[in-house]
């Protein structure tokens, strides 16, 4: 059950001197001394498999996933770990104890636009930017998988006896379809402790709910008056889009001057106006980021629509979409112009609202808006406010949407995890950050499917999370620090 943060004040303000057992510290150092280069090599092998799920083929039959699982099975055997293939899920374990600690990861990745990478996104690039390991999945989530396996190997090498089995769970459709995992969890025995390593440090005890608003606009391209067509942008629903464009038709010199003046006010987005025979192509270049952290990117779709604030466009599908965005979303991050939907939570922060994808089918154009919602409003309350805002917009423009999909995921606030303080101690010990505390994230991990799961890394506080971006990487030093902390984590929780 979710409880409000005011009930957990003592937990969130509690601070003690970091305490890590000597055996945990020495084994963590052993892991780095012996397996730092090995984990980088294994990561290189892992990212070479383009484990992007496709609607046309089930995950277990996808050749990329078959190859990835073969690699995992081979590495588990080499490291002396047990291996179980459960279809959509792989389990790699250390020990036969009746109780277990489950470390939760995923092996699927988001698509990557190869034109935006210096080398193939499915080749570990160790040279373009020294100190960085660049590839799709390096941070999200194959780097953590490699680290966890070598942490287990270090524990095994040293013959350390644990009270609990360590089990690495690798789910293969986290980025696209949670249903197979939900089904699997019906028969999977809940662990004594669960930790996802698919988020941030120090320790994540709250996650916003992944949500979606998808209006569909209809109407063929206008041939008279000022109108726009071919409005497009975005790569997938959980990435802040760095590219967006449209064709502007029948624009006067006065209107073009107004748009260019508006564009000059953008400090982070770059705008081009390209003359073409059929009109002016307007192109916006932003910066991609994980949609759970919209402040880390520059939203090209939002900025393109904001250019047309106050501009009356013909109400074909594209024009409707542009006006909808400019009036209800704009370049803001928190939905403050979207009726009354905006709200915030003292610990989890504000709900974020980010347009992420435009998709077209015939004369219909669908806009995907990704929300990350904290506790503080019920789903029914928020759904009503979304409907009210959209209905008011339709009435103001005398248009009717061709369709509307609203999906509201549940946020998670866990204020009683028995192992959270131990993880915080480990983080403080290895970073010497005695002010570190529990945190909330905008992302949603598989922690929500466990009774008492919290998240522990891999990204550091104050640094952008690069997963889902077109410049995903993990640093060599971060991989080393993760190896230390994950080894200590497994020993400390393995004996709790």
C-alpha positions as CSV (number, residue, x, y, z in Angstrom):
1,X,0.0,0.0,0.0
2,X,1.3,3.5,-0.9
3,X,1.5,5.9,2.0
4,X,2.3,9.5,1.8
5,X,5.8,10.8,2.5
6,X,4.7,12.5,5.7
7,X,4.3,9.1,7.3
8,X,7.9,8.3,6.5
9,X,9.8,11.5,7.6
10,X,11.9,9.6,10.0
11,X,13.2,7.2,7.4
12,X,14.0,9.9,4.8
13,X,15.9,12.1,7.3
14,X,17.6,9.2,9.2
15,X,21.4,9.3,8.9
16,X,24.0,7.0,10.4
17,X,27.7,6.5,9.9
18,X,28.1,4.2,6.9
19,X,28.9,0.7,8.1
20,X,30.2,-2.0,5.7
21,X,31.7,-5.3,6.9
22,X,35.4,-5.9,6.3
23,X,34.7,-9.0,4.3
24,X,32.4,-7.0,2.0
25,X,35.0,-4.3,1.5
26,X,37.9,-6.7,0.8
27,X,35.8,-8.8,-1.6
28,X,34.7,-5.7,-3.4
29,X,38.3,-4.7,-3.9
30,X,39.2,-8.2,-5.0
31,X,36.4,-8.0,-7.6
32,X,37.8,-4.7,-9.1
33,X,41.4,-6.1,-9.0
34,X,40.5,-9.2,-10.9
35,X,37.4,-8.5,-13.0
36,X,37.3,-4.8,-14.0
37,X,38.6,-5.5,-17.5
38,X,36.6,-8.8,-17.8
39,X,33.3,-7.0,-17.1
40,X,34.1,-4.4,-19.9
41,X,34.8,-7.3,-22.3
42,X,31.6,-9.0,-21.3
43,X,29.7,-5.7,-21.8
44,X,31.1,-5.5,-25.3
45,X,29.8,-8.9,-26.1
46,X,26.4,-8.1,-24.6
47,X,25.8,-4.9,-26.5
48,X,26.7,-6.6,-29.8
49,X,23.2,-8.2,-29.7
50,X,20.6,-5.7,-30.9
51,X,18.0,-6.9,-28.3
52,X,15.2,-4.5,-29.5
53,X,11.8,-6.1,-29.3
54,X,9.7,-6.2,-32.5
55,X,5.9,-6.6,-32.8
56,X,6.4,-9.0,-35.6
57,X,8.2,-11.7,-33.6
58,X,7.9,-12.9,-30.0
59,X,10.9,-12.3,-27.8
60,X,11.8,-15.9,-27.2
61,X,11.9,-16.5,-31.0
62,X,13.8,-13.3,-31.8
63,X,17.4,-14.3,-33.1
64,X,19.0,-11.4,-31.2
65,X,17.5,-12.5,-27.9
66,X,18.4,-16.2,-28.6
67,X,22.0,-15.1,-29.2
68,X,22.0,-12.9,-26.1
69,X,20.7,-15.8,-23.9
70,X,23.3,-18.1,-25.3
71,X,25.9,-15.6,-24.3
72,X,24.4,-15.4,-20.8
73,X,24.3,-19.1,-20.4
74,X,27.9,-19.4,-21.5
75,X,29.1,-16.7,-19.2
76,X,27.2,-18.2,-16.3
77,X,28.9,-21.5,-16.9
78,X,32.3,-19.9,-17.1
79,X,31.7,-18.1,-13.8
80,X,30.4,-21.1,-12.0
81,X,26.8,-19.8,-11.7
82,X,23.6,-21.6,-12.3
83,X,21.3,-20.7,-15.2
84,X,17.6,-21.0,-15.9
85,X,15.9,-20.0,-19.1
86,X,12.2,-19.1,-18.4
87,X,11.4,-17.7,-21.9
88,X,11.0,-14.0,-21.3
89,X,13.1,-14.2,-18.2
90,X,16.5,-15.6,-17.4
91,X,17.6,-16.4,-13.8
92,X,21.4,-16.6,-12.9
93,X,22.1,-17.7,-9.4
94,X,24.7,-18.2,-6.7
95,X,23.8,-20.7,-3.9
96,X,21.0,-23.1,-3.1
97,X,19.7,-21.4,0.1
98,X,15.9,-21.5,0.6
99,X,15.7,-17.7,0.9
100,X,17.0,-15.4,-1.7
101,X,18.0,-11.9,-2.7
102,X,16.8,-11.0,-6.2
103,X,18.7,-8.5,-8.2
104,X,16.4,-7.3,-11.0
105,X,17.7,-6.1,-14.4
106,X,16.6,-6.3,-18.1
107,X,18.4,-7.3,-21.2
108,X,16.2,-5.6,-23.9
109,X,17.1,-2.1,-25.2
110,X,15.4,0.7,-26.9
111,X,15.9,1.3,-30.7
112,X,18.9,3.5,-31.7
113,X,19.3,5.8,-34.7
114,X,22.6,4.7,-36.1
115,X,23.1,8.0,-37.9
116,X,23.4,9.7,-34.6
117,X,26.3,7.6,-33.3
118,X,30.0,7.9,-34.1
119,X,30.2,4.1,-34.3
120,X,27.4,1.5,-34.4
121,X,25.3,1.7,-31.3
122,X,25.6,-2.1,-31.1
123,X,29.4,-2.0,-30.8
124,X,31.1,-0.9,-27.6
125,X,32.9,2.3,-28.5
126,X,35.8,2.7,-26.1
127,X,37.9,5.2,-28.2
128,X,35.7,8.1,-29.4
129,X,35.5,9.6,-25.9
130,X,38.2,8.2,-23.7
131,X,36.9,7.1,-20.3
132,X,33.4,6.4,-21.7
133,X,31.9,3.1,-22.8
134,X,29.4,4.1,-25.5
135,X,26.7,1.8,-26.8
136,X,23.0,1.1,-26.6
137,X,22.5,-0.7,-23.4
138,X,25.8,0.4,-21.8
139,X,23.9,2.0,-18.9
140,X,20.4,0.6,-19.5
141,X,20.8,-2.2,-18.6
142,X,23.6,-4.4,-19.9
143,X,26.4,-2.7,-17.9
144,X,24.7,-3.5,-14.6
145,X,24.1,-7.2,-15.8
146,X,27.8,-7.6,-16.5
147,X,28.7,-6.0,-13.2
148,X,26.3,-8.2,-11.2
149,X,27.7,-11.4,-12.7
150,X,31.3,-10.6,-11.8
151,X,30.2,-9.5,-8.3
152,X,28.8,-13.0,-7.9
153,X,31.9,-14.5,-9.3
154,X,34.1,-12.6,-6.8
155,X,32.0,-13.9,-3.9
156,X,32.2,-17.4,-5.2
157,X,36.0,-17.2,-5.7
158,X,36.4,-16.2,-2.1
159,X,34.3,-19.0,-0.7
160,X,32.0,-16.6,1.2
161,X,29.1,-18.4,2.8
162,X,25.8,-16.5,2.6
163,X,22.5,-17.0,4.4
164,X,20.6,-16.1,1.3
165,X,20.8,-17.2,-2.3
166,X,21.7,-14.4,-4.8
167,X,19.6,-14.5,-7.9
168,X,20.0,-12.2,-10.9
169,X,16.8,-11.8,-12.8
170,X,17.1,-10.6,-16.4
171,X,13.8,-9.8,-18.0
172,X,13.8,-9.4,-21.8
173,X,10.8,-7.1,-22.5
174,X,11.0,-4.4,-19.9
175,X,11.0,-1.6,-22.5
176,X,7.9,-2.8,-24.3
177,X,5.7,-5.3,-22.5
178,X,5.5,-6.1,-18.8
179,X,2.7,-8.7,-19.2
180,X,4.9,-11.8,-19.5
181,X,6.8,-10.7,-16.4
182,X,3.5,-10.1,-14.5
183,X,2.5,-13.6,-15.4
184,X,5.9,-15.0,-14.4
185,X,5.6,-13.2,-11.0
186,X,2.4,-15.1,-10.2
187,X,4.5,-18.2,-9.6
188,X,7.9,-16.7,-8.7
189,X,8.4,-16.9,-5.0
190,X,8.9,-13.4,-3.6
191,X,12.5,-12.9,-2.4
192,X,13.5,-11.8,1.1
193,X,15.0,-8.7,-0.5
194,X,14.7,-7.3,-4.0
195,X,16.9,-4.7,-5.6
196,X,16.6,-3.3,-9.2
197,X,19.8,-2.0,-10.7
198,X,18.1,-0.1,-13.4
199,X,17.8,3.4,-12.0
200,X,19.8,5.7,-9.8
201,X,21.8,6.1,-6.7
202,X,21.9,6.6,-3.7
203,X,18.7,4.4,-3.0
204,X,15.4,4.9,-4.9
205,X,12.4,4.3,-2.7
206,X,9.8,6.0,-4.9
207,X,9.0,5.8,-8.6
208,X,6.5,7.9,-10.6
209,X,3.9,6.0,-12.6
210,X,4.6,5.8,-16.4
211,X,1.5,7.2,-18.1
212,X,0.4,8.2,-21.5
213,X,-2.1,10.6,-23.2
214,X,-2.6,9.9,-26.9
215,X,-5.0,12.1,-28.8
216,X,-5.6,11.3,-32.5
217,X,-6.3,14.1,-34.9
218,X,-8.0,13.6,-38.3
219,X,-8.4,15.6,-41.5
220,X,-6.7,15.7,-44.9
221,X,-4.1,18.4,-45.8
222,X,-5.6,21.8,-46.6
223,X,-4.9,23.4,-49.9
224,X,-5.8,27.0,-49.1
225,X,-5.0,29.4,-46.3
226,X,-2.1,29.0,-43.9
227,X,-1.7,25.3,-43.1
228,X,0.9,22.8,-42.1
229,X,1.6,19.2,-43.2
230,X,4.0,16.4,-42.6
231,X,4.3,17.2,-38.9
232,X,6.6,14.5,-37.6
233,X,9.1,13.9,-34.7
234,X,10.3,11.5,-32.1
235,X,11.7,8.0,-32.1
236,X,9.8,6.1,-29.3
237,X,7.4,7.0,-26.5
238,X,9.9,7.1,-23.6
239,X,12.6,9.3,-25.3
240,X,12.6,13.1,-25.3
241,X,12.6,13.7,-29.1
242,X,15.6,15.6,-30.6
243,X,14.2,15.9,-34.1
244,X,10.9,17.4,-35.3
245,X,9.8,19.0,-38.6
246,X,6.8,20.1,-40.6
247,X,5.9,21.8,-43.9
248,X,4.4,25.3,-43.7
249,X,2.3,26.4,-46.6
250,X,1.0,29.8,-47.8
251,X,2.9,31.7,-45.1
252,X,3.2,35.5,-45.6
253,X,6.5,37.3,-45.1
254,X,5.1,38.8,-41.9
255,X,4.3,35.4,-40.5
256,X,7.7,34.0,-41.4
257,X,9.4,37.0,-39.6
258,X,7.3,36.3,-36.6
259,X,8.3,32.7,-36.5
260,X,11.9,33.5,-37.0
261,X,11.8,36.0,-34.1
262,X,10.2,33.4,-31.9
263,X,12.9,30.9,-32.9
264,X,15.6,33.4,-32.0
265,X,14.3,33.3,-28.4
266,X,15.0,29.6,-28.0
267,X,18.3,29.2,-26.1
268,X,18.7,25.4,-26.5
269,X,16.8,24.3,-29.6
270,X,18.1,25.1,-33.1
271,X,15.5,26.0,-35.8
272,X,16.0,26.0,-39.5
273,X,13.6,27.5,-42.2
274,X,14.3,25.8,-45.5
275,X,12.6,27.0,-48.6
276,X,11.1,24.3,-50.8
277,X,8.8,24.3,-53.9
278,X,5.8,23.4,-51.8
279,X,6.5,25.7,-48.9
280,X,8.8,26.2,-46.0
281,X,10.2,23.2,-44.2
282,X,10.6,24.1,-40.5
283,X,13.2,21.8,-38.7
284,X,13.9,21.8,-35.0
285,X,16.9,20.1,-33.5
286,X,16.8,19.4,-29.7
287,X,18.6,16.9,-27.4
288,X,17.4,13.4,-26.7
289,X,17.0,12.1,-23.1
290,X,15.1,9.5,-21.1
291,X,11.6,10.8,-20.8
292,X,11.7,10.3,-17.1
293,X,14.1,13.2,-17.0
294,X,12.7,15.7,-19.5
295,X,14.8,18.4,-18.0
296,X,17.9,16.6,-19.2
297,X,16.8,17.0,-22.9
298,X,15.5,19.6,-25.3
299,X,12.1,18.6,-26.7
300,X,12.1,19.2,-30.4
301,X,8.4,18.5,-30.8
302,X,7.4,20.8,-28.0
303,X,9.6,23.6,-29.3
304,X,8.3,23.3,-32.9
305,X,4.7,23.6,-31.7
306,X,5.6,26.5,-29.5
307,X,6.8,28.4,-32.5
308,X,3.2,28.6,-33.6
309,X,1.8,29.9,-30.4
310,X,-1.0,32.4,-31.3
311,X,-0.9,31.4,-35.0
312,X,-4.2,30.4,-36.5
313,X,-3.7,27.3,-38.7
314,X,-6.1,25.4,-40.9
315,X,-7.6,22.6,-38.8
316,X,-6.4,19.6,-40.7
317,X,-4.8,16.8,-38.6
318,X,-1.4,18.5,-38.5
319,X,-2.7,21.9,-37.7
320,X,-4.9,20.5,-34.9
321,X,-1.8,18.7,-33.4
322,X,0.3,21.8,-33.6
323,X,-2.3,24.0,-31.9
324,X,-3.1,21.3,-29.3
325,X,0.6,21.2,-28.3
326,X,1.2,24.9,-28.4
327,X,-1.8,25.7,-26.3
328,X,-1.7,22.8,-23.8
329,X,1.9,21.8,-23.5
330,X,4.4,24.2,-25.2
331,X,8.0,24.0,-23.9
332,X,7.0,23.4,-20.3
333,X,7.7,20.2,-18.4
334,X,4.9,20.0,-15.9
335,X,1.6,20.4,-17.7
336,X,0.8,23.8,-16.2
337,X,-1.2,24.9,-19.2
338,X,-3.0,21.5,-19.6
339,X,-6.2,22.4,-17.7
340,X,-5.8,21.5,-14.0
341,X,-3.7,18.3,-14.4
342,X,-0.5,19.8,-12.9
343,X,0.5,18.7,-9.4
344,X,3.5,17.9,-7.2
345,X,4.5,15.8,-4.2
346,X,6.8,17.0,-1.5
347,X,9.2,14.1,-1.9
348,X,8.5,12.7,-5.4
349,X,8.3,16.1,-7.1
350,X,6.1,17.3,-9.9
351,X,4.3,15.2,-12.6
352,X,6.2,15.7,-15.8
353,X,4.5,16.0,-19.2
354,X,6.5,15.5,-22.4
355,X,5.3,15.0,-26.0
356,X,7.5,12.2,-27.3
357,X,6.2,10.8,-30.6
358,X,4.1,11.6,-33.7
359,X,2.8,8.7,-35.7
360,X,0.6,8.8,-38.8
361,X,-1.9,6.5,-40.4
362,X,-3.6,7.8,-43.5
363,X,-5.2,11.1,-42.7
364,X,-4.9,10.5,-38.9
365,X,-2.1,11.8,-36.7
366,X,-1.5,10.4,-33.2
367,X,0.4,12.4,-30.6
368,X,2.0,10.5,-27.7
369,X,2.5,12.5,-24.5
370,X,4.5,10.7,-21.8
371,X,3.6,11.5,-18.2
372,X,5.4,10.5,-15.1
373,X,3.0,10.9,-12.2
374,X,3.8,10.9,-8.4
375,X,1.4,10.1,-5.6
376,X,-1.0,12.8,-4.7
377,X,-3.9,12.4,-7.1
378,X,-5.9,9.3,-7.8
379,X,-6.0,7.9,-11.3
380,X,-9.7,8.7,-11.6
381,X,-9.2,12.3,-10.5
382,X,-6.4,12.8,-13.0
383,X,-8.2,11.1,-15.8
384,X,-11.2,13.4,-15.2
385,X,-9.0,16.5,-15.3
386,X,-7.3,15.3,-18.6
387,X,-10.7,14.8,-20.1
388,X,-11.9,18.2,-19.0
389,X,-8.9,20.0,-20.5
390,X,-9.2,18.1,-23.8
391,X,-12.9,18.6,-24.0
392,X,-12.5,22.4,-23.4
393,X,-9.8,22.5,-26.2
394,X,-12.1,20.7,-28.6
395,X,-15.0,23.1,-27.9
396,X,-12.8,26.1,-28.3
397,X,-11.7,25.0,-31.8
398,X,-15.0,23.3,-32.7
399,X,-13.2,20.1,-33.6
400,X,-13.6,16.5,-32.5
401,X,-10.7,14.2,-31.9
402,X,-10.7,11.0,-33.9
403,X,-9.6,9.1,-30.8
404,X,-8.1,9.4,-27.3
405,X,-6.2,6.9,-25.3
406,X,-5.3,7.6,-21.6
407,X,-3.1,5.2,-19.7
408,X,-2.2,6.0,-16.1
409,X,0.4,3.9,-14.4
410,X,0.6,3.7,-10.6
411,X,3.4,5.4,-8.7
412,X,5.3,3.6,-6.0
413,X,6.3,5.0,-2.6
414,X,7.9,2.4,-0.4
415,X,8.6,3.7,3.1
416,X,9.4,0.5,4.9
417,X,11.9,-1.5,2.9
418,X,14.0,-3.4,5.5
419,X,17.2,-3.3,3.4
420,X,17.1,0.4,2.2
421,X,19.3,1.7,5.0
422,X,22.0,-1.0,4.4
423,X,22.1,0.0,0.7
424,X,22.5,3.7,1.7
425,X,25.3,2.7,4.1
426,X,27.1,1.0,1.2
427,X,26.7,4.1,-1.0
428,X,28.0,6.4,1.7
429,X,31.0,4.1,2.4
430,X,32.2,4.0,-1.2
431,X,31.4,7.6,-2.1
432,X,32.1,9.3,1.2
433,X,29.0,11.3,0.7
434,X,27.6,11.3,4.3
435,X,24.7,13.6,3.3
436,X,23.3,11.1,0.8
437,X,19.7,10.1,1.3
438,X,16.8,8.3,-0.2
439,X,15.5,9.6,-3.6
440,X,12.6,9.4,-5.9
441,X,12.8,9.0,-9.7
442,X,10.6,9.7,-12.7
443,X,11.4,6.3,-14.3
444,X,9.5,3.1,-13.7
445,X,11.3,-0.1,-13.1
446,X,10.2,-3.7,-12.4
447,X,10.6,-2.9,-8.7
448,X,6.8,-2.2,-8.8
449,X,6.2,-6.0,-9.2
450,X,7.9,-7.0,-6.0
451,X,6.8,-6.7,-2.4
452,X,9.7,-4.7,-1.1
453,X,12.0,-3.7,-4.0
454,X,14.2,-0.6,-4.0
455,X,16.6,0.6,-6.7
456,X,20.4,0.9,-6.4
457,X,22.2,2.5,-9.3
458,X,23.7,2.6,-11.9
459,X,23.6,6.3,-12.5
460,X,25.0,8.8,-10.0
461,X,23.0,11.7,-8.5
462,X,23.4,15.0,-10.2
463,X,24.4,13.4,-13.5
464,X,22.0,12.9,-16.5
465,X,20.8,9.3,-17.1
466,X,21.9,8.5,-20.6
467,X,19.7,5.4,-21.2
468,X,17.2,6.0,-24.1
469,X,19.3,8.8,-25.5
470,X,21.2,8.7,-28.7
471,X,24.5,9.1,-26.7
472,X,24.2,6.3,-24.2
473,X,27.3,5.5,-22.2
474,X,28.7,4.4,-18.9
475,X,32.1,5.5,-17.7
476,X,34.9,3.1,-16.9
477,X,35.1,4.6,-13.4
478,X,31.4,4.2,-12.9
479,X,31.6,0.6,-13.9
480,X,34.4,0.1,-11.4
481,X,32.4,1.8,-8.6
482,X,29.4,-0.2,-9.4
483,X,31.4,-3.4,-9.2
484,X,32.6,-2.5,-5.7
485,X,29.1,-1.5,-4.5
486,X,27.3,-4.4,-6.0
487,X,29.7,-6.9,-4.6
488,X,29.3,-5.4,-1.1
489,X,25.6,-5.3,-1.6
490,X,25.3,-9.0,-2.4
491,X,27.4,-9.9,0.7
492,X,25.6,-7.5,3.1
493,X,22.1,-8.5,2.0
494,X,23.1,-12.1,1.5
495,X,23.7,-12.3,5.2
496,X,20.8,-10.1,6.4
